[in-house]
Amino acid sequence: MKGTRMRPTLPRTLFSTPFRSSAGAVRRRLGNLFAPGRKNGGLVAAAALVLVVFAGGLVACTRPAEEPPEETGFSNIPEEVVVFAQEYAAESMEELSGDSGAFTAIQVTSITGEGTFSGILPDSDLEVYQVDYLLKAADPDMLVAGGSWIDDEGWYHPDSFAYLVVELSGETRTLLGTLASDGTDAGHLGDWEGILGNFLIRQGSEAGDEAMIQAGRQAFLRGKLDQADQIMDCFRGEATPTGQPYTDSEGHTWYQFADFQDTSWRRMDDQILSQSTIIFPIEVSTQLFQRYVYTAQPVILQFDDALWFREDSADLLSCGYHVDTSAITITKWEDDFVQFYAPDGDDPTIRRYFTLAIASEHPELVENGVGSWVFLQYFDLSCEGIADLETSFTLDGASYALGTSVTSLLGTPYGTTTDDTYGDGVYSYAEWYGSGGSSSATYFYNPARGSLALRVLLTSDFPSLITWRGIHLGSTMEEARAAYPDGEWFSNGVNTEPTDWRLFLTCPDGEGGTYQLVVAFYDKDLDGVIDRLYLSDSRV
């Protein structure tokens, strides 16, 4: 590639400080990121400020006047939109004044077109306009709240942005409603498409318009997927570059990130990690970095006081992380929990599954969550609960974890067995698949729980079963060791050389005891390729 310069061999330590790739280590780093006093790189607050004026109890806030307000002709704005803006400002003055007569005049100072959005409503476009207005205070020394203020000419400046949402059908414009925001909504709803989707859901619900609700839901989900795309661009080599690229000693071309170059961060990749937690819960962000950054072939590196990404990053990912957003199918929609799927962007015969939830409403799934919508399941990344994270997996694109009560996960078993010798009403139930039991799923029933729970999964036949770190039948043992650097070699007792790579995790059970999770990969014929995969949870 022209302009490419050669660099010496990359340093053995990938970042400026030694890294640890265990889930606990990344979690602790995330905890430090969000500790009080630490810069969080743009993590936005969950709640928007509400425009309020109080009658008393607050300190008066005045500032020098800006340029005197002047009426503007708004020649580039449709006349009906100007009328909508003036009516909105008048209604705001009436609402804020009430019976007190606190404001006596209105000045619409600017109307700015934010964009025209097609494809959200079936037969019309949506236009968004930002409206800035001032209100003349009857008493320049009146008390105001939040970030609003009164200048020394007596003009009241609101502390939030006002937007008009206008439907354009042919040549006719209809005001659908208004939005007020302090600027935080885009971070949680997925830029304008997500914001408009959320707006249509609300408007449709109030009007009993099911078509508007469904259109809003589709737009909301597209907005969230687009928002996730902005994070995934960092991992698949599609981020905006700056400066000159270079080629390392192995022939890989690297580009410097145009963003995420703030050197005040001890680890510059933490800027991406912090931003990712706006759209992904901490557990999924952890998976993302463990899978693609803290590996033998990372897609992101920090050195020479800069942060870089590989040109061929997409080739190192487990999938392209693209879907056809025009073909979203919603399978569940609740106030705080949504499940849907869409065709894969590269292979439309494959379905990609997604789960969204409001983080603060699901503390059992999302640690340290804020009030935003986050992906509990995103392609082959999933958050199945903190304790079960290491033994979560995807099967044909759907996400599961040990502990699930879903039976027949691997299809129709050729046989089943039951063992009730454990006592106290506890029994095991096993399903057998493949040739001679080469694959199996073992569940335990415990009366204290009242349901079956998958505790052991063994397979030599299902390459579509993928662990949360991206390892499956057909992966190499080298890939397994890179993905699970905290594992250990074991011998199968027949060969003198170690043949199995196993990860053992001891976890607190919340009742003063512990249980053990095991993730193991086997190379029975010693060809360097995994031919058996094993997941287990010692609890019954």
MIBA-608639 format. One line per field, with one value per residue (C-alpha): x, y, z; residue number from 1. Coordinates in pm, whole numbers, always signed. Example, Ala and Ser with C-alpha at 12.3 -4.5 7.8 and 13.67 -1.06 7.14 Angstrom:
BEGIN
east = c(+1230	+1367)
north = c(-450	-106)
up = c(+780	+714)
i = c(1	2)
! end
This chain:
BEGIN
east = c(+0	+136	+248	+298	+608	+777	+790	+1004	+855	+563	+645	+570	+360	+66	-24	+163	+74	+62	-283	-477	-742	-955	-1316	-1252	-955	-1152	-1443	-1211	-1079	-1434	-1503	-1209	-1333	-1660	-1521	-1590	-1343	-1228	-1277	-1533	-1479	-1829	-2049	-2369	-2625	-2947	-3210	-3284	-3323	-3673	-3735	-3879	-3915	-3966	-4141	-3877	-3605	-3337	-3063	-3131	-2907	-2830	-2564	-2463	-2694	-2591	-2665	-3015	-3274	-3378	-3668	-3548	-3723	-3647	-3651	-3506	-3763	-4109	-4374	-4585	-4280	-4228	-4591	-4540	-4233	-4411	-4708	-4477	-4294	-4629	-4748	-4419	-4460	-4818	-4714	-4421	-4610	-4929	-5138	-4834	-4765	-4395	-4324	-4458	-4312	-4172	-3878	-3811	-3443	-3361	-3509	-3261	-3336	-3184	-3266	-3528	-3577	-3724	-3827	-3952	-4317	-4437	-4588	-4426	-4103	-4022	-3853	-3690	-3631	-3454	-3624	-3443	-3656	-3638	-3904	-3919	-3925	-4161	-3911	-3545	-3455	-3694	-3556	-3496	-3389	-3136	-2915	-3169	-3080	-3192	-2963	-2932	-3187	-3447	-3458	-3504	-3284	-3414	-3166	-3290	-3322	-3667	-3740	-4041	-4123	-4304	-4461	-4416	-4665	-4642	-4646	-4839	-4667	-4829	-4682	-4673	-4535	-4239	-3934	-3733	-3385	-3069	-2867	-2833	-3106	-2896	-2650	-2921	-3177	-2953	-2913	-3205	-3357	-3373	-3506	-3777	-3863	-3912	-4117	-4348	-4396	-4511	-4727	-4881	-4960	-5135	-5335	-5403	-5227	-5081	-4917	-4730	-4623	-4482	-4305	-4156	-4035	-3861	-3692	-3590	-3422	-3248	-3118	-2982	-2814	-2663	-2538	-2375	-2221	-2030	-1860	-1808	-1641	-1346	-1312	-1376	-1131	-1393	-1308	-1194	-813	-564	-202	+9	-45	+239	+313	+442	+708	+442	+304	-10	-115	-221	-404	-415	-760	-871	-1062	-964	-621	-652	-316	-443	-588	-329	-465	-607	-818	-1017	-1174	-1336	-1417	-1593	-1789	-1895	-2076	-2328	-2467	-2341	-2357	-2025	-2025	-2071	-1809	-1575	-1640	-1577	-1235	-1135	-1224	-1069	-817	-659	-563	-261	-387	-548	-735	-647	-303	-160	+205	+412	+160	-118	-402	-407	-635	-554	-670	-783	-960	-1282	-1103	-1023	-1380	-1613	-1871	-1919	-2153	-2384	-2753	-3023	-3204	-3491	-3599	-3617	-3860	-3968	-4043	-4100	-4166	-4209	-4160	-3807	-3718	-3711	-3607	-3574	-3379	-3268	-3095	-2716	-2574	-2339	-2549	-2926	-2998	-2856	-3064	-2890	-3060	-3067	-3196	-3228	-3312	-3314	-3005	-3138	-3446	-3241	-2976	-2967	-2833	-2646	-2388	-2353	-2615	-2753	-3095	-3014	-3116	-2828	-2778	-2790	-2747	-2572	-2484	-2257	-2199	-2432	-2494	-2662	-2590	-2254	-2209	-2297	-2097	-1810	-2046	-2277	-2278	-2461	-2618	-2727	-2716	-2941	-2791	-2800	-2605	-2563	-2855	-3117	-3425	-3466	-3440	-3368	-3120	-2930	-3237	-3420	-3212	-3181	-3213	-3259	-3163	-3264	-3074	-3259	-2990	-2895	-3165	-3382	-3582	-3282	-3241	-3050	-3190	-2957	-3022	-2796	-2704	-2460	-2289	-2266	-2332	-2065	-2276	-2496	-2681	-2729	-2985	-3049	-3382	-3373	-3698	-3559	-3540	-3847	-3715	-3454	-3122	-2861	-2538	-2320	-2288	-2055	-2034	-1828	-2091	-2220	-1976	-2252	-2220	-1983	-1854	-1882	-1512	-1571	-1429	-1607	-1542	-1290	-1109	-742	-601	-382	-695	-843	-530	-531	-900	-864	-516	-612	-663	-424	-291	-404	-317	-586	-396	-304	-67	+241	+193	-93	-396	-671	-695	-921	-1040	-1153	-1341	-1448	-1747	-1931	-2281	-2420	-2480	-2128	-2017	-1868	-1927	-1702	-1739	-1533	-1471	-1258	-1135	-1004	-774	-815	-628	-348	-387	-409	-784	-1056	-1273	-1462	-1599	-1714	-1898	-2002	-2141	-2098	-2428	-2731)
north = c(+0	+344	+551	+243	+241	-55	-83	-302	-610	-523	-510	-824	-622	-505	-207	+40	-164	-543	-676	-962	-1118	-1287	-1172	-1064	-849	-667	-622	-464	-227	-131	-72	+166	+342	+434	+512	+866	+1123	+915	+1050	+832	+937	+1047	+803	+1003	+1026	+835	+1097	+1416	+1738	+1878	+2243	+2390	+2734	+2746	+3022	+3036	+2856	+2891	+3142	+3389	+3331	+3622	+3664	+3947	+3977	+3826	+4006	+4160	+3918	+3994	+3860	+3634	+3586	+3210	+3229	+2881	+2723	+2616	+2867	+2608	+2502	+2865	+2870	+2542	+2689	+3009	+2814	+2585	+2882	+3042	+2720	+2696	+3052	+2979	+2657	+2817	+3132	+2969	+3230	+3422	+3621	+3544	+3599	+3872	+3820	+3552	+3562	+3266	+3322	+3031	+2729	+2470	+2165	+1853	+1625	+1446	+1076	+836	+478	+520	+576	+378	+657	+976	+1131	+1274	+1611	+1733	+2099	+2248	+2558	+2815	+3074	+3331	+3450	+3800	+3777	+4016	+4018	+3989	+3879	+3586	+3252	+2978	+2613	+2388	+2541	+2798	+3161	+3521	+3774	+4133	+4243	+4022	+3743	+3390	+3120	+2759	+2489	+2225	+2186	+2192	+1989	+1974	+1639	+1705	+1451	+1535	+1359	+1489	+1866	+1861	+1906	+1799	+1856	+1516	+1648	+1802	+1676	+1844	+1714	+1813	+1618	+1286	+1097	+1014	+821	+590	+571	+535	+877	+1032	+714	+566	+889	+915	+549	+604	+917	+726	+445	+700	+897	+580	+445	+766	+770	+397	+382	+30	+101	+397	+186	-87	+168	+325	-9	-92	+251	+222	-115	+9	+301	+71	-152	+154	+271	-66	-44	+265	+59	-247	-32	-11	-391	-469	-216	+39	+320	+660	+661	+946	+992	+742	+364	+125	-239	-463	-731	-991	-783	-657	-298	-84	+250	+504	+583	+938	+926	+768	+937	+1112	+1035	+1128	+776	+534	+276	+440	+135	+211	+498	+244	+15	+300	+405	+45	+27	+282	+21	-307	-414	-452	-831	-809	-532	-761	-1044	-815	-713	-1059	-1206	-948	-739	-956	-1236	-1359	-1169	-849	-612	-308	-216	+72	+171	+475	+684	+607	+361	+153	-95	-363	-314	-679	-680	-812	-1134	-1202	-1167	-1461	-1297	-973	-819	-686	-760	-658	-399	-381	-732	-716	-960	-876	-1184	-1013	-652	-551	-215	-305	-615	-676	-978	-980	-1130	-1027	-1194	-1191	-917	-1156	-1474	-1405	-1773	-1721	-1552	-1330	-1297	-994	-909	-554	-452	-140	-196	-47	-272	-594	-587	-968	-949	-621	-518	-144	-67	+277	+364	+299	+22	-227	-548	-857	-1059	-923	-1172	-1427	-1209	-1264	-1171	-1462	-1347	-1288	-1634	-1816	-1596	-1838	-2123	-1928	-2023	-1978	-2261	-2189	-1818	-1838	-1765	-1999	-2079	-2370	-2351	-2319	-2538	-2570	-2935	-3089	-2810	-3028	-3158	-3484	-3720	-4084	-4179	-4046	-4173	-4078	-4130	-4076	-4206	-3862	-3854	-3569	-3570	-3471	-3656	-3621	-3640	-3695	-3664	-3856	-3754	-3844	-4178	-4384	-4089	-3867	-3569	-3530	-3279	-3356	-3176	-3188	-3148	-3005	-2967	-2652	-2499	-2668	-2707	-2880	-2703	-2789	-2870	-3066	-3025	-3249	-3244	-3395	-3334	-2975	-2714	-2450	-2458	-2171	-2063	-1696	-1655	-1782	-2138	-2434	-2776	-2721	-2438	-2503	-2573	-2267	-2055	-2208	-2127	-1769	-1723	-1890	-1784	-1861	-2233	-2524	-2822	-3172	-3518	-3769	-4043	-4226	-3984	-3856	-3512	-3294	-3310	-3114	-2743	-2679	-2375	-2423	-2147	-2156	-1930	-1828	-1973	-1686	-1915	-1934	-2217	-2247	-2432	-2504	-2423	-2613	-2530	-2792	-2856	-3192	-3295	-3672	-3742	-3489	-3298	-2959	-2922	-2940	-3248	-3241	-2956	-2983	-2738	-2820	-2662	-2862	-2750	-2976)
up = c(+0	-90	+205	+422	+637	+800	+1174	+1400	+1561	+1789	+2160	+2359	+2601	+2392	+2604	+2820	+3128	+3168	+3085	+3237	+3018	+3282	+3311	+3670	+3569	+3300	+3540	+3795	+3528	+3439	+3806	+3814	+3500	+3668	+4012	+4142	+4016	+3717	+3367	+3190	+2831	+2751	+2940	+2952	+3229	+3192	+3267	+3072	+3266	+3283	+3210	+3530	+3682	+4059	+4246	+4520	+4710	+4437	+4376	+4097	+3795	+3563	+3297	+3065	+2770	+2442	+2116	+2143	+2007	+1656	+1458	+1179	+847	+839	+460	+426	+658	+534	+641	+820	+1027	+1133	+1249	+1438	+1610	+1712	+1847	+2041	+2197	+2289	+2453	+2645	+2773	+2881	+3055	+3237	+3332	+3451	+3631	+3755	+3440	+3480	+3110	+2888	+2539	+2308	+2068	+1835	+1756	+1527	+1354	+1231	+1019	+1180	+888	+683	+760	+506	+562	+918	+824	+520	+310	+437	+562	+902	+941	+1260	+1340	+1640	+1779	+1993	+2166	+2446	+2687	+2834	+3213	+3393	+3679	+3567	+3921	+3926	+4042	+3784	+3802	+3633	+3366	+3251	+3306	+3257	+3090	+3207	+2946	+3109	+2847	+2981	+2815	+2854	+2951	+2703	+2328	+2170	+1857	+1627	+1464	+1137	+901	+533	+306	-48	-5	+322	+659	+986	+1330	+1503	+1830	+2008	+2191	+2464	+2538	+2721	+2463	+2646	+2459	+2154	+2368	+2494	+2214	+1909	+1747	+1557	+1421	+1770	+1918	+1652	+1701	+2071	+1994	+1755	+2008	+2265	+2023	+1878	+2224	+2322	+1997	+1983	+1645	+1615	+1279	+1427	+1725	+1499	+1279	+1591	+1723	+1396	+1389	+1753	+1693	+1379	+1583	+1852	+1592	+1424	+1762	+1823	+1475	+1585	+1855	+1635	+1368	+1609	+1603	+1236	+1092	+983	+1225	+1093	+1055	+1080	+985	+793	+819	+888	+821	+1099	+1064	+975	+689	+867	+797	+1094	+1106	+1385	+1529	+1455	+1786	+2117	+2129	+2465	+2628	+2974	+2985	+3119	+2876	+2568	+2480	+2797	+2604	+2368	+2660	+2840	+2530	+2466	+2801	+2675	+2435	+2589	+2955	+3130	+3084	+2706	+2679	+2872	+2627	+2334	+2459	+2577	+2240	+2006	+2201	+2470	+2232	+2039	+1732	+1862	+1633	+1851	+1989	+2185	+2142	+2046	+2246	+1998	+1950	+1629	+1451	+1195	+837	+813	+1151	+995	+899	+1265	+1393	+1451	+1221	+1030	+1289	+1016	+963	+718	+928	+676	+777	+1158	+1321	+1677	+1891	+2227	+2325	+2686	+2853	+2961	+2757	+2380	+2171	+1791	+1504	+1155	+859	+866	+645	+464	+460	+468	+541	+892	+1161	+1414	+1752	+1982	+2328	+2460	+2814	+3030	+3240	+3563	+3546	+3529	+3804	+3794	+3439	+3423	+3679	+3750	+3486	+3413	+3279	+2914	+2676	+2638	+2441	+2663	+2344	+2036	+1759	+1934	+2241	+2535	+2895	+3069	+3421	+3587	+3739	+3415	+3181	+3125	+3043	+2813	+2448	+2121	+1927	+1570	+1661	+1970	+2311	+2612	+2927	+3163	+3401	+3127	+3163	+2785	+2684	+2342	+2273	+2028	+1849	+1906	+2123	+2021	+2390	+2743	+3089	+3441	+3768	+4097	+4335	+4465	+4736	+4865	+4542	+4329	+4000	+3676	+3325	+3029	+2656	+2415	+2062	+1787	+1747	+2062	+2291	+2135	+2241	+2546	+2764	+3133	+3348	+3720	+3890	+4242	+4439	+4597	+4251	+4108	+3755	+3543	+3495	+3231	+3414	+3168	+2792	+2589	+2211	+1932	+1665	+1675	+1536	+1555	+1935	+2012	+2353	+2448	+2368	+2015	+2036	+1873	+1720	+1443	+1623	+1683	+2027	+1976	+1933	+2248	+2449	+2318	+2403	+2745	+2862	+3222	+3139	+3192	+2997	+3098	+2972	+2885	+3069	+2749	+2577	+2754	+2599	+2729	+2502	+2681	+2759	+3058	+3246	+3607	+3786	+4151	+4216	+4536	+4556	+4764	+5061	+5202	+4973	+4627	+4301	+4006	+3639	+3382	+3017	+2841	+2487	+2366	+2081	+2082	+1757	+1831	+1505	+1679	+1614	+1878	+1833	+2166	+2376	+2738	+2967	+3322	+3638	+3961	+4113	+4114)
i = c(1	2	3	4	5	6	7	8	9	10	11	12	13	14	15	16	17	18	19	20	21	22	23	24	25	26	27	28	29	30	31	32	33	34	35	36	37	38	39	40	41	42	43	44	45	46	47	48	49	50	51	52	53	54	55	56	57	58	59	60	61	62	63	64	65	66	67	68	69	70	71	72	73	74	75	76	77	78	79	80	81	82	83	84	85	86	87	88	89	90	91	92	93	94	95	96	97	98	99	100	101	102	103	104	105	106	107	108	109	110	111	112	113	114	115	116	117	118	119	120	121	122	123	124	125	126	127	128	129	130	131	132	133	134	135	136	137	138	139	140	141	142	143	144	145	146	147	148	149	150	151	152	153	154	155	156	157	158	159	160	161	162	163	164	165	166	167	168	169	170	171	172	173	174	175	176	177	178	179	180	181	182	183	184	185	186	187	188	189	190	191	192	193	194	195	196	197	198	199	200	201	202	203	204	205	206	207	208	209	210	211	212	213	214	215	216	217	218	219	220	221	222	223	224	225	226	227	228	229	230	231	232	233	234	235	236	237	238	239	240	241	242	243	244	245	246	247	248	249	250	251	252	253	254	255	256	257	258	259	260	261	262	263	264	265	266	267	268	269	270	271	272	273	274	275	276	277	278	279	280	281	282	283	284	285	286	287	288	289	290	291	292	293	294	295	296	297	298	299	300	301	302	303	304	305	306	307	308	309	310	311	312	313	314	315	316	317	318	319	320	321	322	323	324	325	326	327	328	329	330	331	332	333	334	335	336	337	338	339	340	341	342	343	344	345	346	347	348	349	350	351	352	353	354	355	356	357	358	359	360	361	362	363	364	365	366	367	368	369	370	371	372	373	374	375	376	377	378	379	380	381	382	383	384	385	386	387	388	389	390	391	392	393	394	395	396	397	398	399	400	401	402	403	404	405	406	407	408	409	410	411	412	413	414	415	416	417	418	419	420	421	422	423	424	425	426	427	428	429	430	431	432	433	434	435	436	437	438	439	440	441	442	443	444	445	446	447	448	449	450	451	452	453	454	455	456	457	458	459	460	461	462	463	464	465	466	467	468	469	470	471	472	473	474	475	476	477	478	479	480	481	482	483	484	485	486	487	488	489	490	491	492	493	494	495	496	497	498	499	500	501	502	503	504	505	506	507	508	509	510	511	512	513	514	515	516	517	518	519	520	521	522	523	524	525	526	527	528	529	530	531	532	533	534	535	536	537	538	539	540)
! end
